[in-house]
């Protein structure tokens, strides 16, 4: 970095990336990736979700990870946030269920109730 203009360009690029993460119109899929989630298989679940989102070219979907969601016995846990709707928490996920969540819930708008935390209790 040799000039103030270069620094300003770096700043603007960083701000644009932060704004992308704050997209209020995006669907967010959050995978619990604490040690409990990883031990239960969260990494392949997250990879399956990311592959399905990429395969379907879903640009409005953001896949992220978080730490412990708090119900370790139900890991891997995936939460889906769609603007204007209640959060949906899916539990005991695997790669097949993850692909189905993207297909049914994200693409077709139908919650897959049999995998939700409410069905598990």
Secondary structure, DSSP 8 states (H G I E B T S, - for coil): --SHHHHHHHHHHHHHHHHHHT-TTSEEEEEE-SHHHHHHTHHHHHHHHHHHHHHTT-TTEEEEEES--S-GGG-S-EEEE-TTS--EEE-S--HHHHHHHIIIIIIT----GGGBHHHH-
